[in-house]
Amino acid sequence: MGGAAGEEFGALRGASRSLIRLPDHATGAKHRGDSVRAGGKARRGPGGDAEAADRPTPRVSLATIAREWGRIGATGFGGPPALIAMLHRLCVKERGWISESEFHDGIAAANLLPGPAAIQLGIYCAWRLRGKIGGAVAGVCFALPGLLVILGLSVLFLAEHPPLWLQGAAAGAGAAVAAVAVNAAVGLMPASWKRIGTSRGQRTRWIAYTLIGGAAAATLGPYLVLVLLACGLSETIVRESGRPGRELRSISAVPLAAIASAGVGGIGALAWVAFKVGALSYGGGFVIIPLMQSDAVSHYHWMTDGQFLTAVALGQITPGPVIQTVVVVGYAAAGLGGALLAAFIAFAPSFLFVLFGARHFDQLRKSLAVQSFLTGAGPAAVGAIAGAAIPLALGISHAWQVAVVAAAAVWMIGLRRSVVIGLLAAGLIGVIVALAGLPVGS
């Protein structure tokens, strides 16, 4: 979820808490290309924001939205917290387009949706300014820079005969990916643990959901989504058993397409994998890594283990959400057309969720059944992210890569340093190893 390595329960909440502490320096001053309707009043935010009701409604040009959201999309390295901080600085502090409370309503709503939460928040902010057309323009400009970069890197790294130094860079960065997964899970655990509650039964269920999610990620692959849904529904039943059945039935409508396993190959299989990535990835972008690995490597044989590790690394070092990894998978499966198809299908649900559902976000946030579902699915997703490290580590094929993943774990988990820098350093080590004559191929 979107829309936080990488689209995020804990990452978004952490960003939200840090942003709440920031003073609102927004002055409402206009910039070139923007105007304010005189005497107009802003729409009330999803939370009935009184502050928003007292402010003039900004009328921001589509050109300005395209430019500013494109700039964030091109420079948004660092995952969901960095992207959210950039959106906050632009929309709240510098331009005063939306209020502090409206922005946090958007973060809270994005926490409830599957997919890349950061891009969903970006679409939501622009939706508040220019409605559906503004949200659509913002989403495209937000995603396009990273998409183009990762597509270009896919062509280089998945070439039939890439140069030796490039093979080394891929092997080095790919080796560090298992540490990235563990680091992401460690970062999400505190918020998930706090959310479940303080009773012994609640804490026991959290441990059970986490272990189940981890085991599923390590062993079940394509069926991981079903496990996340089952954990969410189990927690909903426990918490909502004393309430009227109406709420429980509503949560059971969570995408039932997950129970239908795609039995086709080719483009149909690629479309199904991309759909699972974009519409069913509860808990953040890394949840879909074991799902994609099983499909791309074991089931359809589009990629080798080494190539998939490279794909995940590319999704980390490029701007934008981690689900862009599916672009590399699409390119491996069906070339340029497959990459573009995978990107379209993976991002489409986020656009649809926000553009057509934003007006209902307040109702969604207030639903106790939805909150209960996420309370159960959340720890399962955290466990799945940690469990993803097992199949990722098993994709390592050379002894020197073991040293790289160990060093990456110390850098990212022990020292809490930048994931992007860690991956780039691992890639550089791989280049040095390749030039020294050690094996780097899969």
C-alpha positions as CSV (number, residue, x, y, z in Angstrom):
1,M,0.0,0.0,0.0
2,G,-0.3,2.8,-2.8
3,G,0.0,3.6,-3.8
4,A,6.3,3.2,1.0
5,A,11.9,0.4,-0.1
6,G,9.3,1.3,-1.6
7,E,4.4,2.3,-2.2
8,E,4.2,1.6,3.4
9,F,1.9,1.1,6.4
10,G,4.6,2.1,8.8
11,A,6.6,4.3,6.4
12,L,3.6,6.4,5.7
13,R,2.5,6.7,9.3
14,G,6.1,7.6,10.2
15,A,6.1,10.3,7.5
16,S,2.7,11.5,8.7
17,R,3.9,11.8,12.3
18,S,7.0,13.7,11.3
19,L,5.0,16.0,9.0
20,I,2.5,16.8,11.8
21,R,5.3,18.3,13.8
22,L,6.2,20.7,11.0
23,P,4.7,24.2,11.3
24,D,2.5,25.2,8.5
25,H,4.2,28.1,6.8
26,A,1.8,28.2,3.9
27,T,1.0,31.8,2.9
28,G,-1.3,31.1,0.0
29,A,0.8,33.3,-2.2
30,K,0.2,32.8,-5.9
31,H,2.8,31.6,-8.3
32,R,2.9,32.1,-12.1
33,G,0.4,29.8,-13.7
34,D,-1.8,29.7,-10.6
35,S,-4.8,31.7,-9.7
36,V,-7.3,31.9,-6.9
37,R,-11.0,32.3,-7.4
38,A,-12.0,35.5,-5.5
39,G,-14.3,34.8,-2.7
40,G,-14.4,31.1,-3.4
41,K,-14.4,28.5,-0.6
42,A,-12.5,25.3,-0.6
43,R,-14.3,22.0,-0.6
44,R,-14.4,20.4,2.8
45,G,-11.8,17.7,3.0
46,P,-12.7,14.1,3.7
47,G,-12.5,14.8,7.4
48,G,-14.8,17.8,7.2
49,D,-11.8,20.1,7.5
50,A,-13.0,23.5,8.9
51,E,-9.6,25.0,8.0
52,A,-10.1,24.2,4.4
53,A,-13.6,25.6,4.4
54,D,-12.3,29.0,5.4
55,R,-9.6,29.2,2.7
56,P,-10.0,30.4,-0.9
57,T,-10.0,27.6,-3.3
58,P,-6.8,27.5,-5.4
59,R,-7.2,27.2,-9.1
60,V,-3.9,25.7,-10.2
61,S,-3.2,25.3,-13.9
62,L,-2.7,21.9,-15.4
63,A,0.7,23.0,-16.7
64,T,1.8,23.8,-13.2
65,I,0.5,20.5,-11.9
66,A,2.4,18.7,-14.8
67,R,5.6,20.6,-14.1
68,E,5.6,20.2,-10.3
69,W,4.5,16.6,-10.0
70,G,6.9,15.7,-12.8
71,R,9.7,17.3,-10.9
72,I,8.9,15.3,-7.8
73,G,8.6,12.1,-9.9
74,A,12.1,12.8,-11.4
75,T,13.8,13.6,-8.1
76,G,11.9,11.4,-5.6
77,F,14.7,9.1,-4.5
78,G,14.3,7.5,-1.1
79,G,10.9,5.8,-1.1
80,P,7.5,6.9,0.2
81,P,8.8,9.1,3.1
82,A,10.9,11.2,0.7
83,L,8.0,11.5,-1.8
84,I,5.5,12.4,0.9
85,A,7.8,15.0,2.3
86,M,8.3,16.6,-1.2
87,L,4.5,16.7,-1.7
88,H,4.0,18.3,1.7
89,R,6.6,20.9,1.0
90,L,5.1,21.8,-2.3
91,C,1.3,21.6,-1.6
92,V,1.2,22.8,2.0
93,K,4.3,24.8,3.0
94,E,5.5,26.5,-0.2
95,R,2.3,27.0,-2.2
96,G,-0.5,26.8,0.4
97,W,-2.7,24.9,-2.1
98,I,-4.1,22.6,0.6
99,S,-4.2,22.7,4.4
100,E,-2.2,20.6,6.8
101,S,-5.2,18.6,7.8
102,E,-6.3,18.0,4.2
103,F,-2.9,16.6,3.5
104,H,-3.0,14.2,6.5
105,D,-6.5,13.1,5.5
106,G,-4.9,12.1,2.2
107,I,-2.1,10.1,4.0
108,A,-4.7,8.3,6.1
109,A,-6.8,7.4,3.1
110,A,-3.8,6.1,1.2
111,N,-3.0,3.8,4.1
112,L,-6.3,2.1,3.4
113,L,-5.7,1.3,-0.3
114,P,-3.7,-1.4,-1.9
115,G,-1.0,-0.3,-4.3
116,P,1.7,2.4,-4.2
117,A,0.5,4.8,-1.5
118,A,2.9,7.7,-2.4
119,I,1.6,8.0,-5.9
120,Q,-2.0,7.7,-4.6
121,L,-1.3,10.6,-2.3
122,G,0.1,12.6,-5.2
123,I,-3.0,11.9,-7.3
124,Y,-5.2,12.8,-4.3
125,C,-3.5,16.2,-3.7
126,A,-3.9,17.2,-7.4
127,W,-7.6,15.9,-7.3
128,R,-8.3,18.4,-4.6
129,L,-6.9,21.2,-6.8
130,R,-8.3,20.3,-10.3
131,G,-10.6,17.3,-9.9
132,K,-10.2,14.2,-11.9
133,I,-8.3,15.8,-14.8
134,G,-5.8,17.3,-12.4
135,G,-5.4,14.0,-10.6
136,A,-4.9,12.1,-13.8
137,V,-2.3,14.6,-15.1
138,A,-0.5,14.6,-11.8
139,G,-0.4,10.8,-11.6
140,V,1.0,10.4,-15.1
141,C,3.7,13.1,-14.6
142,F,4.5,11.6,-11.2
143,A,5.1,8.1,-12.5
144,L,6.5,8.8,-16.0
145,P,10.1,9.9,-15.1
146,G,10.8,6.7,-13.1
147,L,9.1,4.6,-15.7
148,L,11.3,5.9,-18.5
149,V,14.5,5.5,-16.4
150,I,13.7,1.9,-15.4
151,L,12.6,1.0,-18.9
152,G,16.0,2.3,-20.2
153,L,17.8,0.3,-17.6
154,S,15.8,-2.8,-18.4
155,V,17.0,-2.6,-22.0
156,L,20.6,-2.4,-20.8
157,F,20.6,-5.0,-18.1
158,L,18.4,-7.6,-19.9
159,A,20.3,-7.4,-23.2
160,E,21.3,-10.7,-24.6
161,H,25.0,-10.0,-24.2
162,P,25.5,-7.1,-21.7
163,P,29.1,-6.0,-21.1
164,L,31.0,-7.7,-18.3
165,W,31.1,-4.6,-16.0
166,L,27.3,-4.3,-16.3
167,Q,26.8,-7.9,-15.4
168,G,29.0,-7.3,-12.3
169,A,26.9,-4.2,-11.3
170,A,23.7,-6.3,-11.6
171,A,25.1,-9.1,-9.6
172,G,26.4,-6.8,-6.9
173,A,23.2,-4.8,-6.5
174,G,21.1,-7.8,-6.8
175,A,22.9,-9.6,-4.0
176,A,22.0,-6.7,-1.6
177,V,18.3,-6.9,-2.3
178,A,17.6,-9.5,0.4
179,A,19.0,-7.0,3.0
180,V,16.7,-4.4,1.5
181,A,13.6,-6.6,2.2
182,V,14.6,-7.2,5.8
183,N,15.3,-3.5,6.3
184,A,11.9,-2.6,5.0
185,A,10.2,-5.1,7.3
186,V,12.1,-3.9,10.3
187,G,11.0,-0.3,9.6
188,L,7.4,-1.3,9.4
189,M,7.2,-3.5,12.5
190,P,6.8,-0.8,15.3
191,A,3.7,0.8,13.8
192,S,2.1,-2.5,13.0
193,W,2.8,-3.8,16.6
194,K,1.3,-0.7,18.1
195,R,-1.8,-0.8,15.9
196,I,-2.8,-4.4,16.9
197,G,-3.5,-3.5,20.6
198,T,-2.0,-4.2,24.0
199,S,-3.9,-7.3,25.2
200,R,-2.2,-10.8,25.2
201,G,-4.7,-12.1,22.6
202,Q,-4.0,-9.2,20.3
203,R,-0.3,-9.5,20.5
204,T,-0.5,-13.3,20.0
205,R,-2.5,-12.7,16.8
206,W,0.0,-10.2,15.6
207,I,2.8,-12.7,16.0
208,A,0.7,-15.4,14.3
209,Y,-0.1,-13.1,11.3
210,T,3.5,-12.1,11.0
211,L,4.8,-15.7,11.0
212,I,2.1,-16.8,8.6
213,G,2.9,-14.0,6.2
214,G,6.6,-14.7,6.3
215,A,6.1,-18.4,5.7
216,A,3.7,-17.7,2.8
217,A,6.2,-15.3,1.2
218,A,9.0,-17.9,1.5
219,T,7.0,-20.9,0.2
220,L,3.6,-20.0,-1.5
221,G,4.6,-17.3,-4.0
222,P,1.6,-16.7,-6.2
223,Y,-0.9,-17.4,-3.4
224,L,0.6,-14.9,-1.0
225,V,-2.3,-12.5,-1.7
226,L,-4.8,-15.1,-0.5
227,V,-2.9,-15.4,2.8
228,L,-3.0,-11.6,3.3
229,L,-6.7,-11.5,2.7
230,A,-7.3,-14.5,5.0
231,C,-5.4,-12.7,7.9
232,G,-7.3,-9.5,7.3
233,L,-10.6,-11.3,7.3
234,S,-9.7,-13.3,10.4
235,E,-9.0,-10.2,12.3
236,T,-12.2,-8.6,11.0
237,I,-14.2,-11.6,12.2
238,V,-12.6,-11.5,15.7
239,R,-13.2,-7.7,16.1
240,E,-16.6,-7.4,14.3
241,S,-18.3,-10.6,15.4
242,G,-20.5,-8.7,17.8
243,R,-21.5,-6.1,15.2
244,P,-24.2,-6.2,12.5
245,G,-23.3,-8.3,9.5
246,R,-23.5,-5.4,7.1
247,E,-20.0,-4.2,7.9
248,L,-18.5,-7.7,7.6
249,R,-20.1,-8.3,4.3
250,S,-18.7,-5.1,2.9
251,I,-15.2,-6.1,3.8
252,S,-15.7,-9.5,2.2
253,A,-15.9,-7.6,-1.1
254,V,-12.1,-7.1,-1.0
255,P,-11.0,-8.1,-4.5
256,L,-12.3,-11.6,-5.0
257,A,-10.3,-11.8,-8.2
258,A,-7.5,-13.0,-6.0
259,I,-9.1,-16.4,-5.7
260,A,-8.9,-16.9,-9.5
261,S,-5.4,-18.0,-10.5
262,A,-4.6,-17.2,-14.0
263,G,-4.3,-20.4,-16.0
264,V,-3.2,-18.7,-19.2
265,G,0.3,-17.8,-20.4
266,G,1.8,-15.1,-22.5
267,I,0.2,-11.6,-22.4
268,G,-2.7,-12.9,-20.3
269,A,-0.3,-14.1,-17.6
270,L,1.6,-10.9,-17.7
271,A,-1.6,-8.8,-17.3
272,W,-2.6,-10.9,-14.4
273,V,0.7,-10.5,-12.6
274,A,0.6,-6.8,-13.2
275,F,-2.9,-6.6,-11.9
276,K,-1.9,-8.4,-8.7
277,V,0.9,-6.0,-8.2
278,G,-1.2,-2.9,-8.6
279,A,-4.5,-3.9,-7.1
280,L,-3.8,-6.6,-4.4
281,S,-0.5,-5.5,-2.8
282,Y,-1.7,-4.8,0.7
283,G,1.1,-3.5,3.0
284,G,3.5,-1.9,0.5
285,G,5.4,-2.5,-2.6
286,F,7.7,-5.2,-1.2
287,V,4.8,-7.4,-0.5
288,I,4.6,-8.2,-4.2
289,I,8.2,-9.2,-4.6
290,P,7.8,-12.9,-3.7
291,L,4.6,-13.0,-5.8
292,M,6.4,-11.6,-8.8
293,Q,9.5,-13.8,-8.3
294,S,7.4,-17.0,-8.2
295,D,5.5,-16.0,-11.4
296,A,8.4,-14.5,-13.4
297,V,11.1,-17.0,-12.4
298,S,9.5,-20.3,-11.4
299,H,6.1,-20.4,-13.2
300,Y,6.5,-18.6,-16.5
301,H,10.4,-18.6,-16.7
302,W,10.5,-15.1,-18.1
303,M,13.7,-14.4,-16.0
304,T,16.4,-16.1,-14.1
305,D,16.9,-15.6,-10.3
306,G,19.8,-13.3,-11.0
307,Q,17.8,-11.2,-13.5
308,F,15.0,-10.9,-11.0
309,L,17.3,-9.7,-8.3
310,T,18.6,-7.1,-10.7
311,A,15.0,-6.0,-11.4
312,V,14.3,-5.5,-7.7
313,A,17.5,-3.5,-7.3
314,L,16.5,-1.3,-10.3
315,G,13.2,-0.7,-8.7
316,Q,15.0,0.6,-5.6
317,I,17.6,2.9,-7.2
318,T,15.2,4.6,-9.6
319,P,12.8,7.4,-8.5
320,G,9.2,6.3,-7.9
321,P,7.5,3.4,-6.2
322,V,9.0,-0.1,-6.0
323,I,6.1,-1.6,-8.0
324,Q,8.0,-0.3,-11.0
325,T,9.9,-3.6,-10.8
326,V,7.0,-5.0,-12.7
327,V,8.2,-3.0,-15.7
328,V,11.4,-5.0,-15.8
329,V,9.4,-8.2,-15.5
330,G,7.1,-7.0,-18.4
331,Y,10.2,-6.3,-20.6
332,A,11.6,-9.7,-19.9
333,A,8.3,-11.3,-20.7
334,A,7.3,-9.5,-23.9
335,G,9.8,-6.7,-24.7
336,L,8.9,-3.0,-24.9
337,G,5.2,-3.7,-25.4
338,G,5.1,-6.0,-22.3
339,A,6.8,-3.4,-20.2
340,L,4.3,-0.7,-21.1
341,L,1.4,-3.1,-20.7
342,A,2.6,-4.1,-17.2
343,A,3.1,-0.5,-16.2
344,F,-0.3,0.5,-17.4
345,I,-2.1,-2.3,-15.6
346,A,-0.1,-2.0,-12.4
347,F,-0.7,1.8,-12.1
348,A,-4.3,1.9,-13.3
349,P,-5.9,0.7,-10.0
350,S,-4.3,3.6,-8.1
351,F,-5.7,6.1,-10.6
352,L,-9.2,4.5,-10.4
353,F,-9.2,4.2,-6.6
354,V,-8.4,7.9,-6.1
355,L,-10.1,9.6,-9.1
356,F,-13.4,7.8,-8.5
357,G,-13.2,7.0,-4.8
358,A,-11.7,10.1,-3.2
359,R,-15.1,11.6,-2.3
360,H,-15.8,8.4,-0.3
361,F,-12.4,8.4,1.6
362,D,-14.0,9.7,4.8
363,Q,-16.5,6.9,4.9
364,L,-13.7,4.4,4.2
365,R,-11.6,5.7,7.0
366,K,-14.5,5.5,9.5
367,S,-15.4,1.9,8.7
368,L,-14.4,-0.2,11.7
369,A,-14.5,-3.3,9.4
370,V,-11.9,-1.8,7.1
371,Q,-9.8,-0.8,10.0
372,S,-10.0,-4.3,11.4
373,F,-9.1,-5.9,8.1
374,L,-6.0,-3.7,7.8
375,T,-5.0,-4.5,11.4
376,G,-4.9,-8.2,10.5
377,A,-3.4,-7.8,7.0
378,G,-0.8,-5.4,8.2
379,P,1.4,-7.7,10.2
380,A,0.9,-10.5,7.6
381,A,2.3,-8.0,5.0
382,V,5.2,-7.1,7.3
383,G,6.0,-10.8,7.7
384,A,5.7,-11.3,4.0
385,I,8.2,-8.6,3.3
386,A,10.7,-10.2,5.7
387,G,10.0,-13.6,4.3
388,A,10.7,-12.4,0.8
389,A,14.3,-12.2,1.8
390,I,14.5,-16.0,1.8
391,P,13.8,-16.6,-1.9
392,L,15.7,-13.5,-2.8
393,A,18.8,-14.8,-0.9
394,L,18.4,-18.2,-2.6
395,G,18.9,-16.4,-5.9
396,I,22.5,-15.6,-5.0
397,S,24.8,-17.8,-7.0
398,H,28.4,-16.7,-6.0
399,A,30.3,-16.8,-2.7
400,W,31.4,-13.1,-3.0
401,Q,27.7,-12.1,-3.1
402,V,27.2,-13.5,0.4
403,A,29.7,-11.0,1.7
404,V,27.9,-8.2,-0.2
405,V,24.5,-9.1,1.3
406,A,26.1,-9.3,4.8
407,A,27.7,-5.9,4.3
408,A,24.5,-4.4,3.0
409,A,22.6,-5.7,6.0
410,V,25.0,-4.0,8.4
411,W,24.8,-0.8,6.4
412,M,21.0,-0.7,6.1
413,I,19.7,-2.5,9.2
414,G,22.5,-2.0,11.7
415,L,23.6,1.5,10.8
416,R,20.2,2.6,9.3
417,R,21.8,4.2,6.3
418,S,20.5,4.9,2.8
419,V,19.1,2.0,0.8
420,V,19.9,3.7,-2.5
421,I,23.5,4.4,-1.5
422,G,23.9,0.8,-0.2
423,L,22.6,-0.6,-3.5
424,L,24.9,1.6,-5.6
425,A,27.9,0.6,-3.5
426,A,27.0,-3.0,-3.9
427,G,26.8,-2.5,-7.7
428,L,30.2,-0.8,-7.6
429,I,31.6,-3.8,-5.7
430,G,30.1,-6.0,-8.4
431,V,31.9,-4.0,-11.1
432,I,35.2,-4.3,-9.3
433,V,34.7,-8.1,-8.9
434,A,33.9,-8.5,-12.6
435,L,36.9,-6.6,-13.7
436,A,39.0,-8.7,-11.3
437,G,38.0,-11.8,-13.2
438,L,35.7,-13.4,-10.6
439,P,32.4,-15.0,-11.8
440,V,29.4,-12.7,-12.0
441,G,27.0,-14.5,-14.3
442,S,23.8,-16.3,-13.2
